[in-house]
Amino acid sequence: MSKYLLNKFLYTIDRDPELVERYRADPRGTVAWWEAEQANVILNCPGAERSTWLKFTDAEREALAGHDYVTLFEMGAHNFLTLTLFIALFERDYAEPLAFQREYATRLGHWSVPYPDIST
């Protein structure tokens, strides 16, 4: 498992509105594309600078493809990264202000300190 790779996915998808929409419409396809094309691009380096070893585990792939932020949190994905991305994905589906944020808190409410380790 690579918390770094999970967090890199969450961060890069959340920073691009087109990728947010792509991930919302086709999560499995977006995860597969991102893993094949973007996972090994080294941040802040020229395009030719790539790694070859980073890949998701099957469990990570399934959690990402299923928009399963509870499992992602339990795997150690950063809670602020999951929250901001999933707000962008799903807040529009709720009529009341902050309704998604309350659902997020409720679904993670079974956790108490200490939370899963989010260090990378």
Beta strands, then each sheet from edge to edge (+ up, - down):
end
